[in-house]
């Protein structure tokens, strides 16, 4: 394949992956307000307008890189480390990591706030406030609080961070839909994603080294407050870089919508949307049963260092990027629904891999990294395309908000149930001559639940493609896809040439 064609395929796949909602990754905010196909942002015709756009896109790229530094110091791995340092149990860890998904209840109010006060204004204010909250964690070890008080403060910060993340992400995505011209959107966000991913890998590895070197035997120690301070500082830099980006649709240029939560019921009256909604609800419940506890299990049971955990996550991200072009082409040929079925069935086996590693035998995690990178990349890419395919253009943001709310609630409730179940079980028990951990029970249950939820994907009807309704139909559809098939190349747009922007996407 020519280098230019390969480059184009990779960037296009990365752009789509960047808009994906990875529900297995706590802390990610669904892009319920993702720009729809009706967005009309165009490349400015004047020289002044093009220069202004170029400056904004460069600032967006730099902001995305710094945002990954924020994530490394205040993301799910860091929060799990805080939880262990403060003595939180599995139930509390499950609740804390489920908070971003409980926060999906504010999707509709967030859309109303964004439309009322403006994309740029809401994104700047909310993002700045959420970053400054890390100052509370910086000072937490020295506050005159009991251990219980420190635990409550951590939960409060995590909860507020989750709510603000939903609101800020809603405003940011809507802002980018207005700012980035449609003709260059894929290439811009594709390159931006690649650079953001690289930044995330480096920042995560550095954070892992810092936590390993400065982690005490007991207590919080200096590493976690230091990372929180770095995250706060990086967040302030992010806000400054966001302020350098202009808003093509400032407040007052559009009609303000009414806050009517009854629109959440619209997908329930749509047969195609309802089937996707049912699958997403059950699938995210199956995933949420175990997903919050992999980091906890790695640190507590497998005795992994933070650096080793960072290497594992980096490997998953690298494999996912390499597999993205394959999934993009397969979805173009088959449609999203067959890929969802294929990935759901195989992802049902993934939690079983975690039944084999021990503190002295970590090699099965190599298989986990390979499978997770390949399969989650395909599943997330396809499950992002499905709601867009079944939702009509009119009212699409509210369809997507309904999907995100239902899926987030299912994940959050399942995570809470999983934490309660793990707390009720003995930490370790012997079965069949082998010592098992309580969290491994959740992994096994999640595998069974995922396989059951995968069958619901067979009922999904995707408009315009041949949806599969049985495993035999899936096999018959996949086999010809291995043969040579024409690939439709996207038309190059000459309007990108003068902008020449390095590009990436918000994870």
Secondary structure, DSSP 8 states (H G I E B T S, - for coil): --HHHHHHHHHHHHHHHHT---TTSTT----TT---TT------SSHHHHHHHHHHHHHHHHHHHHHHHHHHHHSHHHHHHHHHHTT--HHHHHHHHHHHHHGGGGHHHHHHHHHHH-HHHHHHHHHHHHHHTHHHHHHGGGSS--HHHHHHHHHHHHHHHHHHHHHHHHHHHHHHHHHS-GGGHHHHHHHHHHHHHHHHHHHHHHHHHHHHHH--SSS-HHHHHHHHHHHHHHHHHHHHHHHTS--SS-TTSS------GGGGGGGGG-HHHHHHHHHHHHHHHHHHHHHTTHHHHHHHTS---HHHHHHHHHHHHHHHHHHHHHHHHHHHHH-HHHHHHHHHHHHTTHHHHTTT-BTTB-THHHHHHHHHHHHHHHHHHHHHHHHHHHS-STTHHHHHHHHHHHHHHHHHHHHHHHHHHHHHS-SEEEETTEEEEHHHHHHHHHHHHHHHHHHHGGG---TTS----SHHHHHHHHHHHTS----------GGGTTT----B---
